[in-house]
Structures are given as structure tokens and as C-alpha cells.
Amino acid sequence: MKKLNKILQVSMLGLFLVHSNTNAQMSCNAGNNFTFCPQQTYTLGGNPVVTGGASPYTYSWVPSTGLSSYTVSNPILNSYQEPYYVLIVTDANEEVCRDTVYITKSNIDNYSAGDDIFVCKGTNSVVILGASTNSSCSTCTFSWLPTTYLDNANVANPSATVDTSVIGVTYTVTISDGVCTYTDSVSIIVGYVSLTVQPQDTTIKEGEVVTLYVSGGNGNYTWKPPYYLTFPYNQVQNPDATPKSTIVYTVTSTLSNGCVASNTVIIRVIPNDELIFYNTFTPNNDGINDVFYIANIEKYPDNALTIYNRYGQKIFFKRGYNNDWDGKVGGEDVPTGTYFYVLDTATDKGTYRGHVNIIR
């Protein structure tokens, strides 16, 4: 009888051990399909990710792009990268299960607060906020903050009447389409358009030339007053100034948005009766540097100018020269080259001699 009891005990233990080693069928859960909303983070995988099978488990997510880790049960997804991810789980007995989660990307970020806007200080400016695409979202709601200066804080493209006496304002819009919520911001920047001119304050002797250099604005410049200015090669940003007395020039540039940039330069002129010979000219009828120019020649009205070629032959003579020799003799152009002048001032200043170059 005792022997039979021992056999029964051993048999029952065997049945218990066999039952204990039998595992339930393994099942994976990659999580519910969802719509990915920009500016959000998501945790992939269900809770629990796996049931059944034999632990420990190993995890693999394919593809891995955009995941915080592809070997954990519940990775974090920070940005939309792929339309689906496959979860692969292997248990201790090398049994494998798979599940897939599908992701739809929201296009709510196609709508926005728009680009930053620059307005000129001191102007009465009305600007339109928001991207041009905003009005195409029929399911979207818009909420703008702050509401200051806005005609309507709950429309896709509100108008803002900006107080340009302040430094500016930044608006934030919250956009919702019933599934996702997206926020964006836009700044209205109030300031001056930069325009610089060099030299800004300079002193010259009467008869000298100073070149002014402008930068900034939009490249189209207006100079006032226009007196004593020439623009070599139509470069309005770099005029040559030859004022006869101290003068203040103002240069302005008007942008397409109505902003006006301006700056001033003062040229102080010291009275001077010294003759200044500009010994190179280019007589090509472009209105720039077309004549042999002698600064302050008008102070010597009884002068006499004689021009000689390199062979010593006199080719030009004029009494009362007034900057009007254009490199012609008898109506014909003289060749490119170096010529020699003699200027008799008919005063106690005496006679000046030198050379002048003609470049064609």
C-alpha cells in the first residue's frame, strides 16, 4: 500500500511539472493607430506590449528612424518620420510575434502665424497676420494673443493696426482642427531702415572733389539739393560732389512698403582760388569727365590756355578758357595720349605748365 502511494505521489508531481512549463500563446501590441500632431510626442506600444510567451523578451522596432530607441518596449516618437512601425518581440524560447502601428500625419502645420513683418517707426501701418493658406482650412479655429491692435482675434488672418511709437509686438496663434492643436508666433518689428553715407562730415577746399558712398535702403536713391553732383556711370549711390560753398546733402531711399530711409552729409568748403588741374579726361560724350577740367578757372576770366601735342605742335588755344575743351581740334577727335598745357592766368599767379591725358 505504501509503495502504491509513493507511485501516485511521483505521478502527480510529474503532471504538475508538465502543466507548469506550458506557456500561453504570445501576443504583441504595437499600440493603436493614431494621427501625429506636430509639436507633440508619442509613446509607441500598448500596455502591456506583450502577453504570453516566456520572459525575458527582446524588442525591435522597424524602421528605427525618429525613435528614442528601437530596442525598448515603449519608445518615444518626437517627430513624424514614417507612416508605420513594426514591433517584433522574441521571447526566451525564441518564439516571435509581430504587430504594426499605422500613423497618419496631420497637416495642421501648413497653417501658421506667417512671416515676421517690419514696419517703419512713426508710420501708420496696418498689417495682415497669418499665412495665406490659413483661410483654406475650413475645419480650423484660430485664437490670437495678445488681442492688442487686432480687428478680430479669432479669424485666420486678422488685421493689426500697429502703434509704431513702440518697439513692436509678438503675436501667438493657436490653431485647432478638432484633432490636433498647433501654435506659432509672428513678430511685428518697428524700427528705422538703415541707410549710411560716408563721409558724413568732411571739409574740402573750393575746387576739390569728394566722392560720397551710400549703403542701405533699397538701392534707389534721391539726392537733395542736386547741385554740384555728378554720377559717374549712373551710380547714384556714389556721386562726386564739387560744391562751391558749404552745403548739406540729404539722401533718401523709399522702400516698396512705404518706409523712407534717409541720412545727411555736410561738406564744408574752404574758400580757395588755387587752380586744381584734373589731368585725365575721357571725352566719350557720356556727360561724365568729358572735358579738360581746371577747378577755380572762373576766378581767372582773362586766362589763356594753349595745348601742345607730344611733337610740340600747338593744337588748341583759347583765351578765357572755361572748362570746354573736349579733346577735339577742328571738330575731329585727337588721338588717345598725353598732351601738354600752358595756362597763363594773366594775374600775379603767373603761368602754369603740365600734362593732360586723354583716354578714349
DAVEN-V223832 format. One record per backbone hydrogen bond with DSSP energy under -0.5 kcal/mol. CO is the residue of the C=O (numbers start at 1). NH is the residue of the N-H. If there is no record, write none. Layout:
# DAVEN-V223832
co:CO nh:NH
co:CO nh:NH
This chain:
# DAVEN-V223832
co:1 nh:5
co:2 nh:6
co:3 nh:7
co:4 nh:8
co:5 nh:9
co:6 nh:10
co:7 nh:11
co:8 nh:12
co:9 nh:13
co:10 nh:14
co:11 nh:15
co:12 nh:16
co:13 nh:17
co:14 nh:18
co:15 nh:19
co:16 nh:20
co:17 nh:21
co:19 nh:22
co:21 nh:23
co:24 nh:53
co:27 nh:51
co:29 nh:46
co:30 nh:45
co:34 nh:36
co:34 nh:104
co:35 nh:37
co:36 nh:106
co:37 nh:40
co:42 nh:44
co:42 nh:77
co:49 nh:29
co:51 nh:27
co:54 nh:92
co:58 nh:90
co:60 nh:88
co:62 nh:86
co:64 nh:67
co:66 nh:78
co:70 nh:61
co:71 nh:59
co:75 nh:44
co:76 nh:68
co:76 nh:78
co:77 nh:42
co:83 nh:103
co:85 nh:87
co:85 nh:101
co:86 nh:62
co:86 nh:88
co:87 nh:99
co:88 nh:60
co:89 nh:97
co:90 nh:58
co:91 nh:94
co:95 nh:91
co:97 nh:89
co:99 nh:87
co:101 nh:85
co:102 nh:34
co:104 nh:36
co:107 nh:110
co:108 nh:111
co:112 nh:131
co:113 nh:130
co:117 nh:189
co:119 nh:191
co:120 nh:123
co:123 nh:125
co:125 nh:162
co:127 nh:129
co:127 nh:160
co:131 nh:134
co:133 nh:136
co:134 nh:137
co:136 nh:138
co:137 nh:140
co:141 nh:176
co:143 nh:174
co:145 nh:172
co:147 nh:150
co:149 nh:161
co:152 nh:155
co:153 nh:144
co:158 nh:129
co:159 nh:151
co:159 nh:161
co:160 nh:127
co:160 nh:162
co:162 nh:125
co:162 nh:164
co:163 nh:166
co:164 nh:122
co:167 nh:190
co:169 nh:188
co:171 nh:186
co:172 nh:145
co:173 nh:175
co:173 nh:184
co:174 nh:143
co:175 nh:182
co:176 nh:141
co:180 nh:177
co:182 nh:175
co:184 nh:173
co:186 nh:171
co:187 nh:117
co:187 nh:189
co:188 nh:169
co:188 nh:190
co:189 nh:119
co:189 nh:191
co:191 nh:121
co:194 nh:217
co:196 nh:215
co:198 nh:213
co:200 nh:266
co:202 nh:268
co:204 nh:270
co:205 nh:208
co:210 nh:241
co:213 nh:198
co:215 nh:196
co:216 nh:219
co:219 nh:221
co:222 nh:252
co:224 nh:250
co:226 nh:229
co:228 nh:242
co:230 nh:232
co:230 nh:240
co:231 nh:234
co:232 nh:235
co:234 nh:236
co:235 nh:238
co:237 nh:214
co:239 nh:212
co:240 nh:230
co:241 nh:210
co:243 nh:207
co:247 nh:249
co:247 nh:267
co:249 nh:265
co:250 nh:224
co:251 nh:263
co:252 nh:222
co:253 nh:255
co:253 nh:261
co:255 nh:258
co:259 nh:255
co:259 nh:261
co:261 nh:253
co:263 nh:251
co:265 nh:249
co:266 nh:202
co:266 nh:268
co:267 nh:247
co:268 nh:204
co:268 nh:270
co:269 nh:271
co:270 nh:206
co:275 nh:277
co:276 nh:278
co:276 nh:295
co:277 nh:279
co:278 nh:293
co:279 nh:357
co:281 nh:359
co:282 nh:284
co:289 nh:282
co:291 nh:293
co:293 nh:278
co:293 nh:295
co:294 nh:297
co:295 nh:276
co:296 nh:299
co:297 nh:300
co:300 nh:303
co:303 nh:320
co:304 nh:344
co:305 nh:318
co:306 nh:342
co:307 nh:315
co:307 nh:316
co:308 nh:340
co:309 nh:312
co:313 nh:309
co:316 nh:307
co:318 nh:305
co:318 nh:321
co:324 nh:326
co:325 nh:292
co:327 nh:334
co:329 nh:332
co:332 nh:329
co:337 nh:358
co:339 nh:356
co:340 nh:308
co:341 nh:354
co:342 nh:306
co:342 nh:344
co:343 nh:345
co:343 nh:352
co:344 nh:304
co:347 nh:350
co:350 nh:345
co:352 nh:343
co:354 nh:341
co:356 nh:339
co:357 nh:281
co:357 nh:359
co:358 nh:337
